[in-house]
Amino acid sequence: MENEIVTDDSAHDAIYRFDKAEENKRTSAKPWASDPHHFKKVKISAVALIKMVMHARSGGDIEVMGLMQGKILDDTMIVMDAFALPVEGTETRVNAAAEAYVYMADYMEKSQLVGRLENALGWYHSHPGYGCWLSGIDVSTQSLNQKWQEPWVAVVIDPNRTISAGKVEIGAFRTYPEGYKAPDEGPSEYQTIPLNKIEDFGVHANQYYPLEVSYFKSSLDTKLLEMLWHKYWISTLASSPLLMNREYTARQILDLADKIEQADAGLATRTPGFADKKEKNDGAVAKVAKDSTKITAEVAHGMMAQVLKDILFNRAVTG
């Protein structure tokens, strides 16, 4: 993966130490109450990242959900660990039943007994194949949690795009308080959204904001990751993103065809003299071009990987 996980071994991995009194002091101050933009960054440990990605991938096309444990430091939320929740998921949402809440409370209690002292810091869930953002249901869930369980952050992982892109597709978000008017921050970084999700994405886009995501690992994590690599490197090289994600790629192409048809219909019905409508239609064509470029780049990346592996491992050495 190409997520640039930084090794944090300063002062013998000081970031892993937890001072309950200090944490209580920070949370009691509640600086986020007066500044909706107080939290700007999220730092995720390598262990938590691997757990979340593996859980998201295991769900296939079904959304999965879990909880994160961590602490806060100034404007940064630090995720130390994560665990899956036994929830009922569909292709569009996850529903936490009473059993999940009982499991959550029991897990947190048992964590204290084994030395994991950090509090629950947020939740994560997957968006298989449709990007990292918050739907209307996600916004409602996050807002409710921020109201009663602050500090709280929402993390979204797209396992399908993670396989295609070769790096973890992840986003961290916090919602604005009710009645808060979000500042105009200009156009955000473009991301591909399936046609059947665009409306839900656009309606709620101004009700939350993204946080900068970075990663860290301890010196011990480095050794553990090396051991995992030595154990699984053969299966990693043998796997193909083209084969693993063939259904996702097919859906992307089908979605792209629908977008092209919609953009073409908009151009065909354009009325001369209406510049604003022309600009909107041209914007739709530009987005289709970006989506097409993204799909092409991902498929080309997978094909190049297959060709290189074929040259290295399957062709007989001559001379």
Secondary structure, DSSP 8 states (H G I E B T S, - for coil): --S--EE--TTTTGGG---HHHHHHHHHH-GGGT-TT---EEEEEHHHHHHHHHHHHHTTTS--EEEEEEEEETTEEEEEEEEE---EE-SS-EE--HHHHHHHHHHHHHHHHTT---EEEEEEEE-TTS-S---HHHHHHHHHHHHHS-S-EEEEE-HHHHHHHTS--EEEEEE--TT---------------GGGHHHHHHHGGGEEEEEEEEEE-HHHHHHHHHHHHHHHHHHHH--HHHHTHHHHHHHHHHHHHHHHHHHHHHHT--TT-HHHHHHHHHHHHHHHHHHHHHHHHHHHHHHHHHHHHHHHTS----
